[in-house]
């Protein structure tokens, strides 16, 4: 639960289109909603932010306290967060920076808001620097209007494919940096290990939610009107289980990405990518024609008139 002070800031932020007074007046503020690492409950926290290209930066300063803030631990367990910025709300991928990348971003944040340097001086811990990457195709710009369930399905599939491509690119960069290390000692950590972990974790959690929603709601709903597709939905559900198994195997490898064999990891990632893309292709072939005329967001059924004889 937010503190009484934070709750008052949250209410003022939402009531005034992202503008607040008091100590935050004139500052760049956002609301970050994370999922509890242990409780699984959502918590919203007002935070200052700094823009950096297409991303937003938030700093785990905790006012210079000796421990990281709770929201930081939460996003390590659940990387997909919700961001309220002005009058808009987004899903975002939270990726902590490491090594030289963290130093570069922290310097950028301090230049924009010098108070972060004061917070760092108060504690021996390294203040986390987290980038919030918009998890929607349009980024932080105005969203493209989606009017059908087919469009919504393609939006989700496009995001999943994009995340998988980025995992591959970051994996290649990680292993290239390891291979380039020369000299005694262990290879320097290029800072991508945590980034890959966050993206893989977000991808897997989003895919699991997407498949669970399809199996529990979308497929049964369509099957009621198209019983001849029962076998098709059974095949798609079986593919979901296969993809989930591959996800688990990849996650096990990911836990040891600092020491895992690069070729084995790449082979597993390629196997998963091929299986997932084939599944998405097949799902689109089967479902898009059926969903093309289904409105999105869902419309409530019209109210039934009262029967005067009742």
ABEGO torsion letter per residue (X at the ends): XBBAAAAAAAAAAAAAGGBBBEAABGBBBBBBBBBBAAAGBBBBBBBBBBBBEABBBBBBAGGGBABBBAAAAAAAABABBBBBBEABBBBBBBBBBBEAAAAAAAAAAAAABAAAAAAAAABABBBBBBBBBBABAAEABBBBBBABAAAAAAAAAAAAAAAAAAAAAAAAAAAAAAAABBEBEBBBBAGAAAAAAAAAAAAAAAAAAAAAAAAAAAAAAAAAABAAAAAAAAAAAAAAAAAAAAAAAAAAAAAAAAABBAAAAAAAAAAAAAAAAAAAAAAAAAAAAAAAABBOBBBBBBBBBBBAAX
